[in-house]
Amino acid sequence: MKHFYQKLVTNKKGDLLFASSANTVLVFEITPSGANLLTQWTDEIDPYFSVRKHHREVLQKYEDDMKSFSKQGNNPESKPKKPKMPIPGPGAPPTFTYIRGMRLSRNEKYLIILTDNDKAAVVFEISDKRANTADSSFSLVLIKRQPFSKRPSAVTTSLDDMDLIVSDKFGDVFSVPLMDKRAIDEKTLAPILGHVSMLTCIDMATDENGRQCVITSDRDEHIRVSYFPKSYVIKKWLFGHKEFVSSFVLPEWCSNKVIISAGGDNFVCSWLWQNNPGSELIGKVELSNVVEKYLDEEHLAPKKFQNEDGTLKEYCVSEIIPLNKIHKIAVIVEQVSAVFVLKVTDNGSLEYDQTIETPGYVIYGTSSDDTLVLSLVDETHSIIFYNIGDDGGIRVSEKQNQLASEIEKNRVAMDNDKDRVPLFTVGQLRKRREH
């Protein structure tokens, strides 16, 4: 039994595919004749790293309190109690070591991954000497492992790639030097901005005046635009979503003037985010009429929130993938065996284009100029390559078998299905209203 690929990233040229399977990152070279494994890195961090770290901190506090107690005259009533520090045993929630997120720097010289157990951003320099006839090696060179106090949820880099910008599950955003090999003590890090709920997506762009901005979305239907690096100054909020925002993109062909966003709503939004406040939302495309036929029992609302017939189904968008060559976006709906393609004009107008059916649920996707790559929950076809044609068509690659075979066989082995890390977690962002 092997683990599926939960995250994918490709470079713009399309000759490198970075894929994460459980706690391992694999890098494949994509050629006309097939795919070749270049290198891989496995995160061997202790599954109970966070628990043990917390225990050390609690024990240190106890020892400090005991020293203070000794100096204060040994009053029995004020003596600190030694803390109990159990290790999770049978019946405890499962603990996974896996890659939560993955992104290339803008110059594609660095790979950044987000880990789960130690709440870190791991930065690698990509050493690519394939063009060197004397030394055609390829490797990932570890630069640093930057820890954070709270679990990272999304990552990007500043427009000049000098800064690593990381958001966390508690709504804060941090900025640290990307290329500095020294990791900063997480206790000394101060957020550059904060939301009041979990952050889901982050990116950078310049506004109409050429000022750099950091754009963030959260679980509370908000998209916020803040100046960078003085990100405590809010430029504006984009209001229009009714449910959480899980993903947004700034299509290159729109000159970064357009934001496309989606999440727990049954529609995709298009924004001219540089417009005057209140006029940014320029369009919505409803998804229900094309999505509903692909929904199954996995999409049934929890019993407590069901209708009388028990037929209420809910869905959410987990990812939006720009297809730069043909000025379209691919929309992934969680636990659906299809991808939905929308046209996006230069001024942000949206229009449904087509549905691409897949053999299994789509987990994640990525694209280069000529290729769309999807990872699926399917033992036979866990990864599929699509050619993006000049005519706007998206078709399964003629080299699908050659490309997929090497990638398929390098998936991480599992002892049993309980070792499978969470693949579909976006739907859990939906907030339930009791009344």
Protein Blocks (a to p, Z undefined) as FASTA:
>chain_A
ZZddfbdcddfkopaccddehjaccdddddfkbccdfbdcddfbdfklmmmmmmmmmmmm
mmmmmmmmmmnoppaklpccddddddddehiacdddddfbdcddfkopaccdddfklopa
dddddddfklpmklmcdcdddfbdcddfbdcfbdcddfkomaccdddfkopacdddfklm
bdcdfklpccfbdcfbdcfbdcddddfkopacdddddfkopacddddfblmbcfbdcdhb
fbdcfbdcddfkloomaccdddjbcbdcdddfkbcehilpgbdcdfklmmmmmpcfklpc
cfklmcfkopaccdddfbdcddfknopaddddehiabdddddddfkopacdfbdcddfbd
cfbdcddfkbccdddddfklmcccddddfkopacddfklmmmmmmmmmmpccdfblklpc
cfblmlmmpccdfZZ
